[in-house]
Amino acid sequence: MSGQLTLVPTPVGNLDDITLRAIKVLKESDLILAEDTRTSSKLLNHLEIRVPMRSHHQHNEHKTSENVIEDLKSGQNIALISDAGTPGISDPGYLLVTAAAEAGVRVECLPGPTAIIPALVVSGLPCNRFYFEGFLPHKKGRQTRWKYLAEMECTFAIYESPYRVVKSLEQALEFLGDRQCATVREISKKFEEVNRGKVSEVLEHFKNKNPKGEFVIVFEGKSS
């Protein structure tokens, strides 16, 4: 009888955001697949979980998925975690889930932490409808995506690293105009910070203050 693949969301900041069910699943798994075993070791040690780990990230998932499927088919219960948040959301997971589904292996995803939802809600922008872009391309295709997003009539959000926040806000001003936006950084951590205002205002803020931490940037949709 085949085992089960369970996608387990892990805290995006505060370690107390882990759910009781997530802890139970991790403790009872035969193997944990981690995006970065060094990062995940800190969480697992904190939770006193002693389960074997194996690396599974975007650079090796094409090669490792086949072996994981064989382990699942042999009866192992395997948990997949990323460095933070829900696996598959701008993190590895899609290829393995697809392969498991095609192999007839049961797949389950636990509800839990993800950066997009708290950022969207705290932005102060309408969130009854929204679009999630994830990370924009670093170079090729980036302007094409901005042009696409400029026509979006609902609130939309992107993930961004601190090294490209200013660049993204500059491009947003160019392609979207001076709309309302919000930057949310270090979600659920000690130095969580939200900056709301026109794109030009938030851009000016980060030109004077060096961006730090991981960001979600939420933008007002195009006026109809």
N, C-alpha and C positions, 0 to 999 in steps of 0.2 A: 504494500500500500504506500502511495506517495506521501511525502511530507507536505509541509505548507510553507510558502514564502509569505512573510509578514513585513510590511513596510512600517517602520516605527519612527514617528516624528521625535526629534530631540530638541531640547531648548535652544532658542535663538539667542538667549542671554542668560537670564536667571535660571540656575540649575533646578530650582524648585518648581519650574514650569513642567517638568516631566510628570506624566500621569501615572497613577497607580497601575493601570493596565499595561502601560508601556514597560514599566519595571518588571511586572510579572512575565510578560512575553519574553523580554530579554533574558531573564534568569532561567526560563524554561527552554530556551532555544539550544539546539545542538551546535550552532555556529552563528556568529554575527559577522556580516559583511559591512565593512566600514570604508567610507570615502578616504579618510586618513586615520590609520590606526593609532598614531601618536595623539591626535586630537581626541579621538573617541576613548582612548585609555583613561584620560582625565575624568570623563563622565562616568565610565564604568567603575573606576576605582572609587569615585565618590559614592556610587550606589552599591559598592561592595559586590559587584557582579564578576564572577570568574568563569567566563565562557570563552572558548577559543575564538579568535578574530582572524579575518582574512581581508586583505586589501581588495576593494572593488571601487574603481573610480573611472572617470571619463576616458582616461588614457589606456586602460586595460580591459574595460568591460566587454569589448567585442571578443577578446580572447578568453576571459574568465567565465562568461555566461554559460558556455557549453558545459564546463565542469560543474558549475553550480546546479544546473538542471539535472545532471546525472546524480548529484548528491541528494537533490530533492526527490527524485524518482526512486532512490534507494530507501527513502523513508525519513530522511533528516528534516527537522524543522529549522528553517533558517530565517533570521531576522536581517533586514537591510536598513542601515542607518546612514545618514550623511553627517557632515560636520555640524550642521545646525538646520533645524526646520524639517520639512517633510520631504523624504526622498522622491525624486522625480520632478519636483518643482524647482527648475533651474539647477538641478543636481542630478547625478546619475540615478538611474532607476527604470527609465522607460524601456530600454532594450531588454533588461532582465525580466520585467513584467510581461512584455510581449512574448518572449521566449517561453516563459513559464506557462502562459495562457495557451500557447500553441501546443505545448507538451501535455496539456491537460492537468497541470499542477494547480492546486488551489492557491489563490492569491488574496491576501487581505491587507488593507491599509487602515491603520488606526487613526482616529482623529487626534489632532494635537497641534503643536506649535508650527506656525509659519509666519514669515515677516509681513507678507502682503496684507493680510486682513487687519491686524491692529494698526498698521500704517494708514490704510484706507479709512478706517473708522475715525482715527484721531486727526486726520487731515482737515476735517471740517467741510470737505467737499461732498457732493451728493454721492451716495454709495448704494442706491437701490439698483443701479446698473453700473458695471465697470468693465474695463478691459485691462488685462495684465499682459505686458509686453515681455517682461523678464529683462535680461541683459541685452542691450543693443550691441550690434557688431562693433568691434573696436575701430575698424577702418572701412573695408569694402562693404558697401551696402548700408552704411550707417545713415547717410543722407536720405536714401530711399525709404528707410523705416520712419524717419522723422516726417517725411512728406505724407506717408500713410497715416501716421498718428495725428497729423495736423487736421485731418478730416474726420477724426473720431468725435462723435457727438455725445459720448458719455465720458465720465471720469476715467482716466487711465493712469497706470503706474508702471514705473521701470525700477529695476534694481541697478545700483551703481556703486562702484568702488570709490573710496575717497580721492583717488588720483584722477578721476575723470568727472567729478561733480561739477567743477567750474566749467569744463568743456561742454558737458551736457546742458547746463543752464544757459550757456552762451548759444548753443545750437537751438535750444528750445525757444529762446527769444527770437532767433532768426526765422525759424520755421513755423512756430505757433503764434508768435506775437506775445504781447505782454499780458498773459492770462494769469489767473490765480493758480497758485501751486503750493505745495507743502513738501519740505524735506523732513524725513524722519530717520534719525540715526541711532544706532546702538539700542535697538528695541529691547525692552525689559531689562536692560543693564543699568548700572548705577548712574551713568552719565547720559541716559536717554535724553534726546533733545528734539523738539519739533519747531521748525521755522515755517511760518505761514505768511503769504503775501503775494504780490505780483512777482512774476519771474525776475524782473529787473531788481526788485528789492532783495529777494533771496540771493540772487547772484552777487549783489553788492556786499551782502553780509559775508559770503564765503570768499570774496576777494580780499576782505580784511581779516578773515579768521580762517586759518588753515583747517580744511575738512579732515576729520578723523573718524574712523569706524566705518561700518557698512551702512549704506544708505538705501532707503526706498524713497523715490521721488514721485509724488502724486500730482497730476495736472488736471485742471478744469477742461471739460470737453468743449468742442467747437460749438459756438452759439448757432442754433438753427434759424 
